[in-house]
Amino acid sequence: MHTARVTSIVIPAHNEGRVIGRLLDALLADTTPVSGPDIVVVCNGCTDDTARVAGERGDRVRVVEIPTPSKHLALRAGDEHARGFPRLYVDADVVVGAADVRALVGVLGRSPELLAAAPGRDIPLGGCAWPVRAYYRVWQRLPAVREGLFGRGVIAVTEPGHARIAALPPLMADDLAASLAFGPGERRVVEEARVIVRPPRTWSDLIRRKVRAATSSAEYERFRAARRAETPSGTPQQGPGQVAERASEQTARTGTADLRALLWARPALLPGVVVFVVAALAARRGSRKAIRDQDFSTWLRDESSREG
């Protein structure tokens, strides 16, 4: 008997009671219990009503609760309960709809060479402070940001793609590591699928987010350097962990050449580039202590993006 393929969606959630409802409603819209995806919400260390809000969506959403506030553990717990592939990992504070999920799944199904996909991102800047708007007008145009799967809050993987990212260690920059685990021919940004990623509204919250990004990037660079040191030159590389290492030789860093090229193409972005550089310098300064102390677990969360 033919069995329909089941798409599973894993949503790790830590104290996301204010926002997870809008995501779940979007995922459930235009679906039925038969046609809809298998949704697993993993409440990790929650002290708010996240589990209750998710549970109110009925049997179409399965709620798993674990006591430890850890995204990595939540993702692993979600994998234990998820029923099928392709599998999507979705942050609780973004909004992606059922049609967008179908678009991602369709591309993976039609392109056997692809192991991972993510939607195009929409960043609503209304209500944000001017420096935040200026920053994101530059950030969104950077090549690594346009082409990478990170910073979208959604990644869809096939079963072989899942094996690739499951080989990664727990990292704060989990979406960056997942994106770089795949070569350019193995991953795709599917622009016809969209995700709404709400930015921080204030400069201070933007800097908090950038400090977290700088800290997590430093952790990822240390992981990559350690993997290179462990692998003797010329050693044959096989298996998902080694393939991930080869792919991770890519980089998502933004260099001065990227900014110069952007200014050459769009001179009007000069004020935004100045803001971008100031934010990068502030993040570098703000992340020094955490990097020095190897504190790669403190999650600097901005709350302004969760308002409204």
N, C-alpha and C positions, 0 to 999 in steps of 0.2 A: 504494500500500500504506500502511495506517495504521501510523505509528511511535509507540510508546509514549513518553510524555513522560519525560525523564530528570531526576531531581532530583540536583543536585550539592551536595556539602558540602566546603567549603574549611576546613582547620584549620591555621592558622599555629602553629608550635611552636618555642620556643627553650628548650632544655634542660628538656624536660618528660617525660623518660623515666620518672620516678616515677609520673606520673599519667595519661599519655595512653592507657595500656592499658585503663583502666576506661572511658574515654569510647568508645574504638573498640569494645570488647566490647558496650557498651550500644547503639551504633548498628547493629551487625551482628546483634544478637539478633533472632530472629523474622523474619529476612529470608533470601533466597536470592540467589545470584549474578545471577539474572534479575530478581527483584523488589526487590533492595536498591538503595540509592542509590550514586551515583558519588562515592567519597570520595578526596579529595586532601589528603595531609598535607605541608605545606611546612616542612621543617626549616631554620630560618634561623640561621646562625652557631652551630649546636649543637656543644658539646664533650662531650656525654654520649651515652647510648645511645638517644636518642629515635628515630632512624631505624631502628635495629635492632628496637626494641619495636614500632614501627608496621609494619615489614616482616614481622614474625612473623605478622601477621593474614592474610597471603597476598595473592592477586591481587585481592581485593576492596578493597584499600587501596593506592592508588598513592602512592609516596613521592618527593617532589621535594626536593632539597637545594640551598640557595644559601649562599654563604659569608658574607653580611653579616647580622648580627643586627638585623633590621628587620621589624617587623610589617607596615608599609606595603608594603615590597617583597615580603614573603611573600604578602600578599593579592593583589598584582598577579600574582605568579608562579602562584598558585593559579588565578586567572582564566584565565591562558593555557592551563592544562591541564584545567580543568573542562569538562564536556561538555554541560551543560544548565541549564534553569531549570524551576521555581524554584531559587534558589541560596541555600544557607545558609552563613553564616560563623560558625564555632564556636571559641571559645577552648579550648585543650587541657586546661585545668584544671577544666572543668565536666563535668557528666554529664547528657546528654540521650539519650533512648532512641529506638529506631526508631518506636515508636507515636507519640511526641511529634513526630517529624519529619513523619509522615503527617498528624497533626492540623494542623500549620502549613501544609503544602502544600495540604491540603483546603480550609482557610479561604481561602487566596489564590486557589485555583481557583474557588471558589463566589462570590467577591466581587470582580468586576472593578475596582471602585473602589479596592481595596486594593493598595498597592505594597509594603508591608513588614509583617512580623508577627514577634512574639517570644513565647516561652512565659512562663507564670507562673513565678516563682522560689520555690524552697524553700531556705532558709538554715538548715542544721543548726547550732544554737548549743551543742550538747553539747560539753563540753571547752573551751569558751571562757571567758576571764576574765570576772568579773561586769561590769566596765565595757563590755566588748565586747558582751555580751548586752544590756545596757541600751541601748547605742547603736543596735543593729540593731532593737530593738523599736520605737524611735522612727522610724528611717530608713525602715523598710519601710512605715510608715503615711503618709508624706508624699505629697501629691497628685502631685508631679512624678515621684516614684519609682514610684508605683503605675501611672501612666499612660504613662511613657516606655519606650522600648525599650532604654535603656542599663542597664548594671549587671546584665545577664543572661547575658552571654557567648555569646548566640545571637541572630542576626538573619536572617530569611528574606526574600528579595526576589524580585519578579518581574523579568522582563527590563527593563521600563521603570523599575522601582525601582532596578535595578542601574545603569542609565544615570545616575540621579540621584546615587547615592553615588560613582560613578566620577568625577564632576565635582568632588568635594571634593579639596582638597590634602592632603598627609600631615599629620596632626594627632595629637598624643599622645592626645587625647580622641576617638578614632575612633568609639567607640560612641555617645557623646553627640552628635557631629556627625551621625552617620548617623540617629539618632533624630530630631533636630531638622530634618533635611532633608525630613521628611514632615509634612504637616499632619495634624491630628487625624482627618480623614476618610480619610486615606490610609494610616494605620498602625493596628495593633490588637495588643493583648496578648491572646493566646489562652490563657485560664486552664486549659482542659482539657489543654493541653500543658504539661509541667513540665520545669524544669531545676534541677539541684542546684548551687548556687553556694556553695562552702565559704568561710566568712569567715576572717579572721585570728584566731588564738587568743589572742594577747597584745595588751595595750594598745600596746606599742611598735610592733608590726607594723600595728595599726590606724592609728596616726598616720602611719607610713610610707605606707600606702595613701592616707590622706586628704591628705597633702602632695602626693603625685603627682596626686591629683584636683584639688587647688587650683591646682597649676601648670598642668595641662592645660586646666583651665577658663579660666585667664587667657590661654593661647595661643588658645583658641577665641574668646574675646571680642575679642582683637586681630584675628583673622581676620575676624570679623563686622564690626567697625568699619571695617577696610580695604575690605571689599566694599561697605559703604554709601558710603564716600567715593568709590569708583570709579564708582558708579552715579548719574548726575545725577538729580535729582528730576524725576519725570514721564516718565522714559525708559521706553518699552515694554519689558517683560521677557518673553523667550521662550527656549525651550531648557532643558535640564536644569540647567545651572549657575545660570541666573537663577531658575528655579522653586525650586531648593534655597535660594537666597538669600532668597526671599520666605518660605519655610517657616522658615528659620533665625532669623527675627525673633521666634520663640517663645523661651521661656527655660525652663531647668530649675532655676533658682535657688530656694532655700528662704529665705523671708523670715520675719520675726518674726510676721507675721500667720498663717502656716502653723502655727507652733509654738503660738501662743495658741489657735488653733482646735482643735488636737490636745489641748491641756490642758483646754479647755472640755469636749470630748467625753469625755476619759479623764483625769481628775485624777490617777489612780494612776500615770500616766506621768511625773510631775514629776521623780523622780530620773533617769530616762532622758533627759529634756529637758536637765537640768543637764549630764549627761555629754556629750550631743550638742553643746551650746554650747561646752563646754571643748575637745572634740575639734576643732570648727570653728576656734576661736581658735588652738589649737596648730598646726593645719594652715596657717592663714593666716601665722602667724609663721614656720613652717618652710619655707614656699614663697617667702618674700620674696627670698632671694638668687638662686634659680633664675630667678624672674620678672625681677628686676633685670638679671641677666646674660643674659636671653633663652635660658636653657638649657632647651629643651623636648625634649631627647632623652634625658636621664638617666632611666632607668626604675627607680624605687624599688620593688622587688619584695618582697613578703612571702613568706617561705618556710614560715611556720607553717601556712598554709592548704593546703600541699601535703604535709603530714605525715600518715602513717597511710593 
